[in-house]
Amino acid sequence: MGSLSIWHWLIIAALFVMFFGAKRMPDAARSLGRSLRIFKSEVSQMQSESGDASASPAPAKQQPVQELAPAQPQQPIVAEPHAEPKSV
């Protein structure tokens, strides 16, 4: 009872095809593959950065952050008066 037999897998596959349709299954598999590739590259990048951080313990000099001035001055928002409902 601990493992799934071939009949269980066939039933699961049939349910997926019924719920998602045969046309969407390749797209779903493709997007899953892309997501896994992105996840794998991010994990390897994090591991390489943590390896680089342990090799050079001196912190890098941070440059000051420059704030951008607004392109145009902000115009105040003026609310228009609310009209009273007419009684019938």
PDB file with SEQRES, HELIX, SHEET and CRYST1 records, atoms N, CA, C and O in Angstrom:
SEQRES   1 A   88  MET GLY SER LEU SER ILE TRP HIS TRP LEU ILE ILE ALA          
SEQRES   2 A   88  ALA LEU PHE VAL MET PHE PHE GLY ALA LYS ARG MET PRO          
SEQRES   3 A   88  ASP ALA ALA ARG SER LEU GLY ARG SER LEU ARG ILE PHE          
SEQRES   4 A   88  LYS SER GLU VAL SER GLN MET GLN SER GLU SER GLY ASP          
SEQRES   5 A   88  ALA SER ALA SER PRO ALA PRO ALA LYS GLN GLN PRO VAL          
SEQRES   6 A   88  GLN GLU LEU ALA PRO ALA GLN PRO GLN GLN PRO ILE VAL          
SEQRES   7 A   88  ALA GLU PRO HIS ALA GLU PRO LYS SER VAL                      
HELIX    1 AA1 ILE A    6  PHE A   20  1                                  15    
HELIX    2 AA2 ARG A   24  ALA A   55  1                                  32    
CRYST1    1.000    1.000    1.000  90.00  90.00  90.00 P 1           1          
ATOM      1  N   MET A   1       0.825  -1.182   0.000  1.00  0.00           N  
ATOM      2  CA  MET A   1       0.000   0.000   0.000  1.00  0.00           C  
ATOM      3  C   MET A   1       0.877   1.257   0.000  1.00  0.00           C  
ATOM      4  O   MET A   1       0.356   2.364  -0.134  1.00  0.00           O  
ATOM      5  N   GLY A   2       2.196   1.104   0.148  1.00  0.00           N  
ATOM      6  CA  GLY A   2       3.084   2.256   0.245  1.00  0.00           C  
ATOM      7  C   GLY A   2       3.410   2.908  -1.079  1.00  0.00           C  
ATOM      8  O   GLY A   2       3.708   4.102  -1.107  1.00  0.00           O  
ATOM      9  N   SER A   3       3.367   2.167  -2.188  1.00  0.00           N  
ATOM     10  CA  SER A   3       3.748   2.762  -3.465  1.00  0.00           C  
ATOM     11  C   SER A   3       2.571   2.741  -4.431  1.00  0.00           C  
ATOM     12  O   SER A   3       1.602   2.004  -4.247  1.00  0.00           O  
ATOM     13  N   LEU A   4       2.683   3.564  -5.457  1.00  0.00           N  
ATOM     14  CA  LEU A   4       1.624   3.639  -6.460  1.00  0.00           C  
ATOM     15  C   LEU A   4       1.928   2.657  -7.582  1.00  0.00           C  
ATOM     16  O   LEU A   4       3.065   2.571  -8.046  1.00  0.00           O  
ATOM     17  N   SER A   5       0.918   1.922  -8.017  1.00  0.00           N  
ATOM     18  CA  SER A   5       1.103   0.994  -9.127  1.00  0.00           C  
ATOM     19  C   SER A   5       0.916   1.736 -10.445  1.00  0.00           C  
ATOM     20  O   SER A   5       0.593   2.924 -10.452  1.00  0.00           O  
ATOM     21  N   ILE A   6       1.117   1.042 -11.550  1.00  0.00           N  
ATOM     22  CA  ILE A   6       0.975   1.649 -12.867  1.00  0.00           C  
ATOM     23  C   ILE A   6      -0.463   2.105 -13.100  1.00  0.00           C  
ATOM     24  O   ILE A   6      -0.686   3.090 -13.805  1.00  0.00           O  
ATOM     25  N   TRP A   7      -1.441   1.408 -12.522  1.00  0.00           N  
ATOM     26  CA  TRP A   7      -2.842   1.783 -12.692  1.00  0.00           C  
ATOM     27  C   TRP A   7      -3.150   3.096 -11.982  1.00  0.00           C  
ATOM     28  O   TRP A   7      -3.946   3.900 -12.468  1.00  0.00           O  
ATOM     29  N   HIS A   8      -2.522   3.308 -10.841  1.00  0.00           N  
ATOM     30  CA  HIS A   8      -2.723   4.578 -10.136  1.00  0.00           C  
ATOM     31  C   HIS A   8      -2.182   5.735 -10.976  1.00  0.00           C  
ATOM     32  O   HIS A   8      -2.830   6.773 -11.111  1.00  0.00           O  
ATOM     33  N   TRP A   9      -0.984   5.543 -11.541  1.00  0.00           N  
ATOM     34  CA  TRP A   9      -0.384   6.595 -12.361  1.00  0.00           C  
ATOM     35  C   TRP A   9      -1.217   6.863 -13.607  1.00  0.00           C  
ATOM     36  O   TRP A   9      -1.345   8.016 -14.018  1.00  0.00           O  
ATOM     37  N   LEU A  10      -1.781   5.838 -14.214  1.00  0.00           N  
ATOM     38  CA  LEU A  10      -2.624   6.040 -15.392  1.00  0.00           C  
ATOM     39  C   LEU A  10      -3.892   6.812 -15.048  1.00  0.00           C  
ATOM     40  O   LEU A  10      -4.328   7.668 -15.818  1.00  0.00           O  
ATOM     41  N   ILE A  11      -4.474   6.518 -13.914  1.00  0.00           N  
ATOM     42  CA  ILE A  11      -5.667   7.255 -13.478  1.00  0.00           C  
ATOM     43  C   ILE A  11      -5.324   8.715 -13.198  1.00  0.00           C  
ATOM     44  O   ILE A  11      -6.082   9.612 -13.565  1.00  0.00           O  
ATOM     45  N   ILE A  12      -4.202   8.952 -12.560  1.00  0.00           N  
ATOM     46  CA  ILE A  12      -3.771  10.334 -12.275  1.00  0.00           C  
ATOM     47  C   ILE A  12      -3.528  11.086 -13.575  1.00  0.00           C  
ATOM     48  O   ILE A  12      -3.944  12.237 -13.713  1.00  0.00           O  
ATOM     49  N   ALA A  13      -2.854  10.446 -14.534  1.00  0.00           N  
ATOM     50  CA  ALA A  13      -2.581  11.084 -15.830  1.00  0.00           C  
ATOM     51  C   ALA A  13      -3.891  11.388 -16.558  1.00  0.00           C  
ATOM     52  O   ALA A  13      -4.036  12.457 -17.149  1.00  0.00           O  
ATOM     53  N   ALA A  14      -4.844  10.457 -16.518  1.00  0.00           N  
ATOM     54  CA  ALA A  14      -6.130  10.682 -17.177  1.00  0.00           C  
ATOM     55  C   ALA A  14      -6.876  11.849 -16.538  1.00  0.00           C  
ATOM     56  O   ALA A  14      -7.505  12.640 -17.242  1.00  0.00           O  
ATOM     57  N   LEU A  15      -6.811  11.963 -15.229  1.00  0.00           N  
ATOM     58  CA  LEU A  15      -7.461  13.089 -14.553  1.00  0.00           C  
ATOM     59  C   LEU A  15      -6.823  14.419 -14.937  1.00  0.00           C  
ATOM     60  O   LEU A  15      -7.528  15.410 -15.128  1.00  0.00           O  
ATOM     61  N   PHE A  16      -5.493  14.452 -15.052  1.00  0.00           N  
ATOM     62  CA  PHE A  16      -4.822  15.679 -15.476  1.00  0.00           C  
ATOM     63  C   PHE A  16      -5.261  16.082 -16.876  1.00  0.00           C  
ATOM     64  O   PHE A  16      -5.536  17.255 -17.132  1.00  0.00           O  
ATOM     65  N   VAL A  17      -5.327  15.120 -17.778  1.00  0.00           N  
ATOM     66  CA  VAL A  17      -5.750  15.429 -19.142  1.00  0.00           C  
ATOM     67  C   VAL A  17      -7.194  15.911 -19.150  1.00  0.00           C  
ATOM     68  O   VAL A  17      -7.534  16.834 -19.890  1.00  0.00           O  
ATOM     69  N   MET A  18      -8.046  15.297 -18.338  1.00  0.00           N  
ATOM     70  CA  MET A  18      -9.447  15.722 -18.290  1.00  0.00           C  
ATOM     71  C   MET A  18      -9.589  17.131 -17.718  1.00  0.00           C  
ATOM     72  O   MET A  18     -10.363  17.935 -18.239  1.00  0.00           O  
ATOM     73  N   PHE A  19      -8.851  17.434 -16.656  1.00  0.00           N  
ATOM     74  CA  PHE A  19      -8.977  18.746 -16.020  1.00  0.00           C  
ATOM     75  C   PHE A  19      -8.338  19.854 -16.846  1.00  0.00           C  
ATOM     76  O   PHE A  19      -8.938  20.915 -17.018  1.00  0.00           O  
ATOM     77  N   PHE A  20      -7.140  19.629 -17.357  1.00  0.00           N  
ATOM     78  CA  PHE A  20      -6.384  20.691 -18.016  1.00  0.00           C  
ATOM     79  C   PHE A  20      -6.496  20.655 -19.533  1.00  0.00           C  
ATOM     80  O   PHE A  20      -6.223  21.665 -20.181  1.00  0.00           O  
ATOM     81  N   GLY A  21      -6.878  19.554 -20.107  1.00  0.00           N  
ATOM     82  CA  GLY A  21      -6.982  19.455 -21.551  1.00  0.00           C  
ATOM     83  C   GLY A  21      -5.647  19.085 -22.172  1.00  0.00           C  
ATOM     84  O   GLY A  21      -4.584  19.406 -21.641  1.00  0.00           O  
ATOM     85  N   ALA A  22      -5.723  18.408 -23.298  1.00  0.00           N  
ATOM     86  CA  ALA A  22      -4.506  17.939 -23.963  1.00  0.00           C  
ATOM     87  C   ALA A  22      -3.715  19.095 -24.579  1.00  0.00           C  
ATOM     88  O   ALA A  22      -2.499  18.992 -24.735  1.00  0.00           O  
ATOM     89  N   LYS A  23      -4.386  20.186 -24.928  1.00  0.00           N  
ATOM     90  CA  LYS A  23      -3.687  21.310 -25.561  1.00  0.00           C  
ATOM     91  C   LYS A  23      -2.842  22.095 -24.562  1.00  0.00           C  
ATOM     92  O   LYS A  23      -1.796  22.632 -24.927  1.00  0.00           O  
ATOM     93  N   ARG A  24      -3.279  22.167 -23.323  1.00  0.00           N  
ATOM     94  CA  ARG A  24      -2.545  22.950 -22.326  1.00  0.00           C  
ATOM     95  C   ARG A  24      -1.429  22.169 -21.651  1.00  0.00           C  
ATOM     96  O   ARG A  24      -0.567  22.773 -21.013  1.00  0.00           O  
ATOM     97  N   MET A  25      -1.418  20.874 -21.769  1.00  0.00           N  
ATOM     98  CA  MET A  25      -0.401  20.068 -21.088  1.00  0.00           C  
ATOM     99  C   MET A  25       1.021  20.383 -21.567  1.00  0.00           C  
ATOM    100  O   MET A  25       1.902  20.535 -20.721  1.00  0.00           O  
ATOM    101  N   PRO A  26       1.301  20.491 -22.893  1.00  0.00           N  
ATOM    102  CA  PRO A  26       2.667  20.842 -23.305  1.00  0.00           C  
ATOM    103  C   PRO A  26       3.102  22.218 -22.819  1.00  0.00           C  
ATOM    104  O   PRO A  26       4.257  22.407 -22.436  1.00  0.00           O  
ATOM    105  N   ASP A  27       2.184  23.175 -22.833  1.00  0.00           N  
ATOM    106  CA  ASP A  27       2.518  24.516 -22.339  1.00  0.00           C  
ATOM    107  C   ASP A  27       2.836  24.494 -20.851  1.00  0.00           C  
ATOM    108  O   ASP A  27       3.759  25.168 -20.393  1.00  0.00           O  
ATOM    109  N   ALA A  28       2.071  23.721 -20.108  1.00  0.00           N  
ATOM    110  CA  ALA A  28       2.320  23.622 -18.670  1.00  0.00           C  
ATOM    111  C   ALA A  28       3.665  22.960 -18.398  1.00  0.00           C  
ATOM    112  O   ALA A  28       4.402  23.398 -17.514  1.00  0.00           O  
ATOM    113  N   ALA A  29       3.991  21.917 -19.143  1.00  0.00           N  
ATOM    114  CA  ALA A  29       5.282  21.245 -18.972  1.00  0.00           C  
ATOM    115  C   ALA A  29       6.430  22.170 -19.359  1.00  0.00           C  
ATOM    116  O   ALA A  29       7.469  22.183 -18.699  1.00  0.00           O  
ATOM    117  N   ARG A  30       6.246  22.942 -20.422  1.00  0.00           N  
ATOM    118  CA  ARG A  30       7.279  23.877 -20.864  1.00  0.00           C  
ATOM    119  C   ARG A  30       7.518  24.959 -19.809  1.00  0.00           C  
ATOM    120  O   ARG A  30       8.665  25.282 -19.504  1.00  0.00           O  
ATOM    121  N   SER A  31       6.452  25.515 -19.258  1.00  0.00           N  
ATOM    122  CA  SER A  31       6.614  26.565 -18.248  1.00  0.00           C  
ATOM    123  C   SER A  31       7.205  25.997 -16.959  1.00  0.00           C  
ATOM    124  O   SER A  31       7.968  26.679 -16.275  1.00  0.00           O  
ATOM    125  N   LEU A  32       6.859  24.756 -16.624  1.00  0.00           N  
ATOM    126  CA  LEU A  32       7.471  24.116 -15.459  1.00  0.00           C  
ATOM    127  C   LEU A  32       8.967  23.940 -15.666  1.00  0.00           C  
ATOM    128  O   LEU A  32       9.752  24.175 -14.748  1.00  0.00           O  
ATOM    129  N   GLY A  33       9.368  23.529 -16.864  1.00  0.00           N  
ATOM    130  CA  GLY A  33      10.787  23.381 -17.175  1.00  0.00           C  
ATOM    131  C   GLY A  33      11.534  24.700 -17.085  1.00  0.00           C  
ATOM    132  O   GLY A  33      12.642  24.756 -16.551  1.00  0.00           O  
ATOM    133  N   ARG A  34      10.929  25.765 -17.608  1.00  0.00           N  
ATOM    134  CA  ARG A  34      11.554  27.092 -17.519  1.00  0.00           C  
ATOM    135  C   ARG A  34      11.712  27.517 -16.064  1.00  0.00           C  
ATOM    136  O   ARG A  34      12.754  28.042 -15.671  1.00  0.00           O  
ATOM    137  N   SER A  35      10.678  27.288 -15.275  1.00  0.00           N  
ATOM    138  CA  SER A  35      10.731  27.670 -13.861  1.00  0.00           C  
ATOM    139  C   SER A  35      11.827  26.913 -13.128  1.00  0.00           C  
ATOM    140  O   SER A  35      12.544  27.487 -12.309  1.00  0.00           O  
ATOM    141  N   LEU A  36      11.956  25.627 -13.420  1.00  0.00           N  
ATOM    142  CA  LEU A  36      13.004  24.835 -12.776  1.00  0.00           C  
ATOM    143  C   LEU A  36      14.392  25.304 -13.196  1.00  0.00           C  
ATOM    144  O   LEU A  36      15.304  25.347 -12.370  1.00  0.00           O  
ATOM    145  N   ARG A  37      14.566  25.661 -14.489  1.00  0.00           N  
ATOM    146  CA  ARG A  37      15.862  26.177 -14.939  1.00  0.00           C  
ATOM    147  C   ARG A  37      16.205  27.493 -14.252  1.00  0.00           C  
ATOM    148  O   ARG A  37      17.346  27.698 -13.839  1.00  0.00           O  
ATOM    149  N   ILE A  38      15.230  28.380 -14.129  1.00  0.00           N  
ATOM    150  CA  ILE A  38      15.458  29.666 -13.454  1.00  0.00           C  
ATOM    151  C   ILE A  38      15.807  29.429 -11.992  1.00  0.00           C  
ATOM    152  O   ILE A  38      16.739  30.035 -11.464  1.00  0.00           O  
ATOM    153  N   PHE A  39      15.054  28.541 -11.338  1.00  0.00           N  
ATOM    154  CA  PHE A  39      15.320  28.228  -9.935  1.00  0.00           C  
ATOM    155  C   PHE A  39      16.726  27.662  -9.764  1.00  0.00           C  
ATOM    156  O   PHE A  39      17.438  28.044  -8.835  1.00  0.00           O  
ATOM    157  N   LYS A  40      17.130  26.759 -10.645  1.00  0.00           N  
ATOM    158  CA  LYS A  40      18.458  26.146 -10.560  1.00  0.00           C  
ATOM    159  C   LYS A  40      19.555  27.189 -10.749  1.00  0.00           C  
ATOM    160  O   LYS A  40      20.553  27.173 -10.030  1.00  0.00           O  
ATOM    161  N   SER A  41      19.378  28.104 -11.717  1.00  0.00           N  
ATOM    162  CA  SER A  41      20.399  29.128 -11.938  1.00  0.00           C  
ATOM    163  C   SER A  41      20.481  30.098 -10.760  1.00  0.00           C  
ATOM    164  O   SER A  41      21.572  30.536 -10.394  1.00  0.00           O  
ATOM    165  N   GLU A  42      19.330  30.437 -10.162  1.00  0.00           N  
ATOM    166  CA  GLU A  42      19.337  31.330  -9.003  1.00  0.00           C  
ATOM    167  C   GLU A  42      20.028  30.678  -7.805  1.00  0.00           C  
ATOM    168  O   GLU A  42      20.785  31.334  -7.090  1.00  0.00           O  
ATOM    169  N   VAL A  43      19.767  29.391  -7.589  1.00  0.00           N  
ATOM    170  CA  VAL A  43      20.397  28.689  -6.473  1.00  0.00           C  
ATOM    171  C   VAL A  43      21.907  28.625  -6.679  1.00  0.00           C  
ATOM    172  O   VAL A  43      22.671  28.854  -5.741  1.00  0.00           O  
ATOM    173  N   SER A  44      22.340  28.314  -7.903  1.00  0.00           N  
ATOM    174  CA  SER A  44      23.783  28.238  -8.152  1.00  0.00           C  
ATOM    175  C   SER A  44      24.428  29.618  -8.026  1.00  0.00           C  
ATOM    176  O   SER A  44      25.564  29.732  -7.567  1.00  0.00           O  
ATOM    177  N   GLN A  45      23.704  30.669  -8.433  1.00  0.00           N  
ATOM    178  CA  GLN A  45      24.232  32.025  -8.286  1.00  0.00           C  
ATOM    179  C   GLN A  45      24.354  32.401  -6.810  1.00  0.00           C  
ATOM    180  O   GLN A  45      25.338  33.024  -6.412  1.00  0.00           O  
ATOM    181  N   MET A  46      23.366  32.029  -5.997  1.00  0.00           N  
ATOM    182  CA  MET A  46      23.432  32.317  -4.560  1.00  0.00           C  
ATOM    183  C   MET A  46      24.590  31.566  -3.914  1.00  0.00           C  
ATOM    184  O   MET A  46      25.267  32.103  -3.038  1.00  0.00           O  
ATOM    185  N   GLN A  47      24.820  30.323  -4.344  1.00  0.00           N  
ATOM    186  CA  GLN A  47      25.915  29.547  -3.777  1.00  0.00           C  
ATOM    187  C   GLN A  47      27.258  30.140  -4.177  1.00  0.00           C  
ATOM    188  O   GLN A  47      28.192  30.161  -3.374  1.00  0.00           O  
ATOM    189  N   SER A  48      27.364  30.625  -5.424  1.00  0.00           N  
ATOM    190  CA  SER A  48      28.631  31.224  -5.846  1.00  0.00           C  
ATOM    191  C   SER A  48      28.862  32.549  -5.132  1.00  0.00           C  
ATOM    192  O   SER A  48      30.002  32.888  -4.812  1.00  0.00           O  
ATOM    193  N   GLU A  49      27.786  33.307  -4.876  1.00  0.00           N  
ATOM    194  CA  GLU A  49      27.943  34.562  -4.145  1.00  0.00           C  
ATOM    195  C   GLU A  49      28.326  34.314  -2.697  1.00  0.00           C  
ATOM    196  O   GLU A  49      29.124  35.065  -2.135  1.00  0.00           O  
ATOM    197  N   SER A  50      27.774  33.275  -2.082  1.00  0.00           N  
ATOM    198  CA  SER A  50      28.145  32.980  -0.699  1.00  0.00           C  
ATOM    199  C   SER A  50      29.586  32.482  -0.632  1.00  0.00           C  
ATOM    200  O   SER A  50      30.277  32.728   0.356  1.00  0.00           O  
ATOM    201  N   GLY A  51      30.043  31.792  -1.660  1.00  0.00           N  
ATOM    202  CA  GLY A  51      31.442  31.360  -1.716  1.00  0.00           C  
ATOM    203  C   GLY A  51      32.365  32.547  -1.899  1.00  0.00           C  
ATOM    204  O   GLY A  51      33.448  32.584  -1.314  1.00  0.00           O  
ATOM    205  N   ASP A  52      31.949  33.534  -2.714  1.00  0.00           N  
ATOM    206  CA  ASP A  52      32.748  34.745  -2.911  1.00  0.00           C  
ATOM    207  C   ASP A  52      32.783  35.583  -1.641  1.00  0.00           C  
ATOM    208  O   ASP A  52      33.809  36.192  -1.339  1.00  0.00           O  
ATOM    209  N   ALA A  53      31.702  35.625  -0.901  1.00  0.00           N  
ATOM    210  CA  ALA A  53      31.635  36.435   0.318  1.00  0.00           C  
ATOM    211  C   ALA A  53      32.548  35.859   1.389  1.00  0.00           C  
ATOM    212  O   ALA A  53      33.158  36.615   2.145  1.00  0.00           O  
ATOM    213  N   SER A  54      32.655  34.544   1.469  1.00  0.00           N  
ATOM    214  CA  SER A  54      33.524  33.951   2.476  1.00  0.00           C  
ATOM    215  C   SER A  54      34.987  34.101   2.091  1.00  0.00           C  
ATOM    216  O   SER A  54      35.853  34.088   2.967  1.00  0.00           O  
ATOM    217  N   ALA A  55      35.290  34.244   0.787  1.00  0.00           N  
ATOM    218  CA  ALA A  55      36.672  34.398   0.338  1.00  0.00           C  
ATOM    219  C   ALA A  55      37.186  35.811   0.629  1.00  0.00           C  
ATOM    220  O   ALA A  55      38.361  35.976   0.956  1.00  0.00           O  
ATOM    221  N   SER A  56      36.341  36.818   0.517  1.00  0.00           N  
ATOM    222  CA  SER A  56      36.767  38.196   0.777  1.00  0.00           C  
ATOM    223  C   SER A  56      35.909  38.779   1.893  1.00  0.00           C  
ATOM    224  O   SER A  56      34.812  39.271   1.629  1.00  0.00           O  
ATOM    225  N   PRO A  57      36.390  38.733   3.146  1.00  0.00           N  
ATOM    226  CA  PRO A  57      35.580  39.205   4.267  1.00  0.00           C  
ATOM    227  C   PRO A  57      35.433  40.725   4.335  1.00  0.00           C  
ATOM    228  O   PRO A  57      34.540  41.207   5.032  1.00  0.00           O  
ATOM    229  N   ALA A  58      36.281  41.512   3.634  1.00  0.00           N  
ATOM    230  CA  ALA A  58      36.196  42.966   3.693  1.00  0.00           C  
ATOM    231  C   ALA A  58      34.967  43.428   2.913  1.00  0.00           C  
ATOM    232  O   ALA A  58      34.791  43.035   1.760  1.00  0.00           O  
ATOM    233  N   PRO A  59      34.111  44.260   3.523  1.00  0.00           N  
ATOM    234  CA  PRO A  59      32.921  44.728   2.807  1.00  0.00           C  
ATOM    235  C   PRO A  59      33.287  45.714   1.710  1.00  0.00           C  
ATOM    236  O   PRO A  59      34.245  46.475   1.843  1.00  0.00           O  
ATOM    237  N   ALA A  60      32.533  45.697   0.646  1.00  0.00           N  
ATOM    238  CA  ALA A  60      32.769  46.611  -0.461  1.00  0.00           C  
ATOM    239  C   ALA A  60      32.259  47.995  -0.076  1.00  0.00           C  
ATOM    240  O   ALA A  60      31.297  48.122   0.682  1.00  0.00           O  
ATOM    241  N   LYS A  61      32.908  49.029  -0.604  1.00  0.00           N  
ATOM    242  CA  LYS A  61      32.512  50.399  -0.320  1.00  0.00           C  
ATOM    243  C   LYS A  61      31.228  50.705  -1.079  1.00  0.00           C  
ATOM    244  O   LYS A  61      31.156  50.521  -2.294  1.00  0.00           O  
ATOM    245  N   GLN A  62      30.223  51.171  -0.359  1.00  0.00           N  
ATOM    246  CA  GLN A  62      28.939  51.463  -0.984  1.00  0.00           C  
ATOM    247  C   GLN A  62      28.933  52.892  -1.488  1.00  0.00           C  
ATOM    248  O   GLN A  62      29.452  53.802  -0.842  1.00  0.00           O  
ATOM    249  N   GLN A  63      28.333  53.070  -2.661  1.00  0.00           N  
ATOM    250  CA  GLN A  63      28.214  54.402  -3.223  1.00  0.00           C  
ATOM    251  C   GLN A  63      26.904  55.011  -2.751  1.00  0.00           C  
ATOM    252  O   GLN A  63      25.923  54.289  -2.571  1.00  0.00           O  
ATOM    253  N   PRO A  64      26.864  56.323  -2.546  1.00  0.00           N  
ATOM    254  CA  PRO A  64      25.624  56.957  -2.074  1.00  0.00           C  
ATOM    255  C   PRO A  64      24.521  56.838  -3.116  1.00  0.00           C  
ATOM    256  O   PRO A  64      24.777  56.840  -4.320  1.00  0.00           O  
ATOM    257  N   VAL A  65      23.319  56.737  -2.637  1.00  0.00           N  
ATOM    258  CA  VAL A  65      22.153  56.626  -3.500  1.00  0.00           C  
ATOM    259  C   VAL A  65      21.710  58.026  -3.885  1.00  0.00           C  
ATOM    260  O   VAL A  65      21.544  58.894  -3.028  1.00  0.00           O  
ATOM    261  N   GLN A  66      21.517  58.242  -5.189  1.00  0.00           N  
ATOM    262  CA  GLN A  66      21.069  59.540  -5.670  1.00  0.00           C  
ATOM    263  C   GLN A  66      19.558  59.507  -5.830  1.00  0.00           C  
ATOM    264  O   GLN A  66      18.996  58.589  -6.427  1.00  0.00           O  
ATOM    265  N   GLU A  67      18.917  60.530  -5.282  1.00  0.00           N  
ATOM    266  CA  GLU A  67      17.470  60.612  -5.417  1.00  0.00           C  
ATOM    267  C   GLU A  67      17.136  61.406  -6.664  1.00  0.00           C  
ATOM    268  O   GLU A  67      17.760  62.427  -6.953  1.00  0.00           O  
ATOM    269  N   LEU A  68      16.153  60.931  -7.394  1.00  0.00           N  
ATOM    270  CA  LEU A  68      15.741  61.600  -8.613  1.00  0.00           C  
ATOM    271  C   LEU A  68      14.696  62.658  -8.292  1.00  0.00           C  
ATOM    272  O   LEU A  68      13.778  62.429  -7.503  1.00  0.00           O  
ATOM    273  N   ALA A  69      14.853  63.814  -8.916  1.00  0.00           N  
ATOM    274  CA  ALA A  69      13.879  64.887  -8.747  1.00  0.00           C  
ATOM    275  C   ALA A  69      12.687  64.595  -9.653  1.00  0.00           C  
ATOM    276  O   ALA A  69      12.865  64.040 -10.737  1.00  0.00           O  
ATOM    277  N   PRO A  70      11.478  64.957  -9.232  1.00  0.00           N  
ATOM    278  CA  PRO A  70      10.328  64.719 -10.093  1.00  0.00           C  
ATOM    279  C   PRO A  70      10.437  65.529 -11.379  1.00  0.00           C  
ATOM    280  O   PRO A  70      10.939  66.653 -11.361  1.00  0.00           O  
ATOM    281  N   ALA A  71       9.975  64.977 -12.485  1.00  0.00           N  
ATOM    282  CA  ALA A  71      10.072  65.629 -13.784  1.00  0.00           C  
ATOM    283  C   ALA A  71       9.219  66.896 -13.819  1.00  0.00           C  
ATOM    284  O   ALA A  71       9.649  67.918 -14.354  1.00  0.00           O  
ATOM    285  N   GLN A  72       8.023  66.836 -13.257  1.00  0.00           N  
ATOM    286  CA  GLN A  72       7.144  67.990 -13.224  1.00  0.00           C  
ATOM    287  C   GLN A  72       6.610  68.145 -11.808  1.00  0.00           C  
ATOM    288  O   GLN A  72       6.449  67.162 -11.084  1.00  0.00           O  
ATOM    289  N   PRO A  73       6.337  69.388 -11.419  1.00  0.00           N  
ATOM    290  CA  PRO A  73       5.778  69.567 -10.078  1.00  0.00           C  
ATOM    291  C   PRO A  73       4.399  68.922  -9.990  1.00  0.00           C  
ATOM    292  O   PRO A  73       3.642  68.904 -10.960  1.00  0.00           O  
ATOM    293  N   GLN A  74       4.096  68.404  -8.832  1.00  0.00           N  
ATOM    294  CA  GLN A  74       2.816  67.740  -8.618  1.00  0.00           C  
ATOM    295  C   GLN A  74       1.707  68.779  -8.512  1.00  0.00           C  
ATOM    296  O   GLN A  74       1.839  69.772  -7.797  1.00  0.00           O  
ATOM    297  N   GLN A  75       0.608  68.539  -9.233  1.00  0.00           N  
ATOM    298  CA  GLN A  75      -0.541  69.420  -9.175  1.00  0.00           C  
ATOM    299  C   GLN A  75      -1.458  68.928  -8.062  1.00  0.00           C  
ATOM    300  O   GLN A  75      -1.688  67.724  -7.951  1.00  0.00           O  
ATOM    301  N   PRO A  76      -1.989  69.827  -7.233  1.00  0.00           N  
ATOM    302  CA  PRO A  76      -2.902  69.379  -6.178  1.00  0.00           C  
ATOM    303  C   PRO A  76      -4.206  68.853  -6.785  1.00  0.00           C  
ATOM    304  O   PRO A  76      -4.694  69.371  -7.790  1.00  0.00           O  
ATOM    305  N   ILE A  77      -4.741  67.841  -6.169  1.00  0.00           N  
ATOM    306  CA  ILE A  77      -5.997  67.276  -6.624  1.00  0.00           C  
ATOM    307  C   ILE A  77      -7.130  68.041  -5.947  1.00  0.00           C  
ATOM    308  O   ILE A  77      -7.189  68.134  -4.721  1.00  0.00           O  
ATOM    309  N   VAL A  78      -8.023  68.584  -6.763  1.00  0.00           N  
ATOM    310  CA  VAL A  78      -9.129  69.377  -6.252  1.00  0.00           C  
ATOM    311  C   VAL A  78     -10.400  68.555  -6.413  1.00  0.00           C  
ATOM    312  O   VAL A  78     -10.730  68.109  -7.511  1.00  0.00           O  
ATOM    313  N   ALA A  79     -11.100  68.364  -5.316  1.00  0.00           N  
ATOM    314  CA  ALA A  79     -12.347  67.607  -5.357  1.00  0.00           C  
ATOM    315  C   ALA A  79     -13.472  68.529  -5.790  1.00  0.00           C  
ATOM    316  O   ALA A  79     -13.577  69.668  -5.335  1.00  0.00           O  
ATOM    317  N   GLU A  80     -14.308  68.015  -6.676  1.00  0.00           N  
ATOM    318  CA  GLU A  80     -15.443  68.810  -7.134  1.00  0.00           C  
ATOM    319  C   GLU A  80     -16.578  68.648  -6.141  1.00  0.00           C  
ATOM    320  O   GLU A  80     -16.697  67.599  -5.508  1.00  0.00           O  
ATOM    321  N   PRO A  81     -17.415  69.664  -5.993  1.00  0.00           N  
ATOM    322  CA  PRO A  81     -18.517  69.575  -5.029  1.00  0.00           C  
ATOM    323  C   PRO A  81     -19.481  68.475  -5.428  1.00  0.00           C  
ATOM    324  O   PRO A  81     -19.733  68.245  -6.610  1.00  0.00           O  
ATOM    325  N   HIS A  82     -20.009  67.809  -4.431  1.00  0.00           N  
ATOM    326  CA  HIS A  82     -20.935  66.694  -4.644  1.00  0.00           C  
ATOM    327  C   HIS A  82     -22.347  67.247  -4.772  1.00  0.00           C  
ATOM    328  O   HIS A  82     -22.769  68.051  -3.940  1.00  0.00           O  
ATOM    329  N   ALA A  83     -23.079  66.835  -5.788  1.00  0.00           N  
ATOM    330  CA  ALA A  83     -24.441  67.309  -6.014  1.00  0.00           C  
ATOM    331  C   ALA A  83     -25.408  66.566  -5.107  1.00  0.00           C  
ATOM    332  O   ALA A  83     -25.246  65.368  -4.873  1.00  0.00           O  
ATOM    333  N   GLU A  84     -26.408  67.263  -4.596  1.00  0.00           N  
ATOM    334  CA  GLU A  84     -27.423  66.675  -3.747  1.00  0.00           C  
ATOM    335  C   GLU A  84     -28.394  65.877  -4.599  1.00  0.00           C  
ATOM    336  O   GLU A  84     -28.750  66.328  -5.687  1.00  0.00           O  
ATOM    337  N   PRO A  85     -28.835  64.711  -4.149  1.00  0.00           N  
ATOM    338  CA  PRO A  85     -29.828  63.949  -4.943  1.00  0.00           C  
ATOM    339  C   PRO A  85     -31.183  64.663  -4.925  1.00  0.00           C  
ATOM    340  O   PRO A  85     -31.583  65.268  -3.930  1.00  0.00           O  
ATOM    341  N   LYS A  86     -31.861  64.568  -6.050  1.00  0.00           N  
ATOM    342  CA  LYS A  86     -33.175  65.218  -6.195  1.00  0.00           C  
ATOM    343  C   LYS A  86     -34.236  64.285  -5.647  1.00  0.00           C  
ATOM    344  O   LYS A  86     -34.183  63.073  -5.851  1.00  0.00           O  
ATOM    345  N   SER A  87     -35.212  64.873  -4.941  1.00  0.00           N  
ATOM    346  CA  SER A  87     -36.309  64.046  -4.422  1.00  0.00           C  
ATOM    347  C   SER A  87     -37.421  63.981  -5.466  1.00  0.00           C  
ATOM    348  O   SER A  87     -37.671  64.946  -6.188  1.00  0.00           O  
ATOM    349  N   VAL A  88     -38.075  62.839  -5.532  1.00  0.00           N  
ATOM    350  CA  VAL A  88     -39.121  62.618  -6.535  1.00  0.00           C  
ATOM    351  C   VAL A  88     -40.479  62.863  -5.969  1.00  0.00           C  
ATOM    352  O   VAL A  88     -41.477  62.723  -6.676  1.00  0.00           O  
TER     353      VAL A  88                                                      
END                                                                             
